[in-house]
Amino acid sequence: MFKEIRELVPAASGWMIGPLMYLMCERTKPRKTLELGCGFGYTSLHIAYWTTYNTGRHVALDNNAERLDQLNNHAKQLNLDLMTVKFDAHNLCVKNVESTYDLCHVDLPFELSIKCVRLVSDYIQPGGILGINHWKGCLIEPSGPGWCKIIQAYRPKPHKNYLTIWQKED
């Protein structure tokens, strides 16, 4: 499965993020997952693969309609169940999609990530996972008490990307 996804979609934000989020799905067994800033869909397809075959649902949001169309086409080629939503990151309302999530991945430019992480932190279930892709080494933490950092991966070149995975305590 990982090979099929790599052949369809470029790993724009790092080859390890999609497989790491898939492993987080294996670990936590989420039923409702969300991605803010799905871009080319590399990570979305990994998460959607898990949710499709484990009675869950993945929702991918992005502000680029063309990329969402490409992601939908790739999901169909892989027989994955995936919902895509075009959104305006500056006027984001997560409530309109679902009420709570078991897993969320945020991959947006720094300024938007800060706003979105604060917003989605409240919608993650206890025991849920929040993965944040940090651009250019700027670290962002979820808001509110009860978050535990479980993984931090670093990709020094070319973009100084971090992926930090947090778990909300029960």
C-alpha positions, 0 to 999 in steps of 0.5 A: 500500500505505501508503495502504491501511494508513493507512486501516485503522489509526491511526498511533498512534506516528507516521506515519513509523515504519511506512514507515521500517521498510519501507525498512529491509526494502528495504535489508537484505532480512530473512527473519525479523522481530520486533516487540515491542509491535505495538499497533494494528499500523501498523508491523507491517503495513508490515513484514508487507507486505515479508516477505509478498512477499519470502519472509520472515516477520513475528512481532508480539508484544503483551500485548493480545489484542484488538489482536492480533485486530484486527491479524490481521483487517487482515492478512487484508484486505491478504492478508498473512502475519503471525504474532501472539503474545500475551506477558507483557512482564515474562516475555518469552522471545524464544527460544520464537518463533525463534532469531535475527532479521534485523530487530526493532522495539521499541515498548514503554513505557520501562521495558519497552523497556530490558529487551526491547532488552537481551534481543533485542540478542543475537538479531539477526543480524550486519548485522541491524536494530534499530528502537527507538521511544523514548517521551517522549524517553528514548533506549535503546541496544542492549547489546553491542559492534558496533552502529552508529546509522544513522537517528534521527528525532524527532517533537516533538509531542505525545509527543516520540517518537524512532525510532532505527535501529541496525545490528549490524556483521558 
